[in-house]
């Protein structure tokens, strides 16, 4: 559904706030390298540098 909305409306950025939204956005932008994903966590968290987090925020 998100991929269809991206294509239909020419969306260039996705913004998520929760870890569930983060996964949905990461999957929606799969093979769409021009789409940028912005994730805001409303509390302090240490940087994540493992493979999964690198993939999610690539």
Helices and strands as residue ranges (DSSP letters): H 2-9, E 13-16, H 19-28, E 36-39, H 51-56
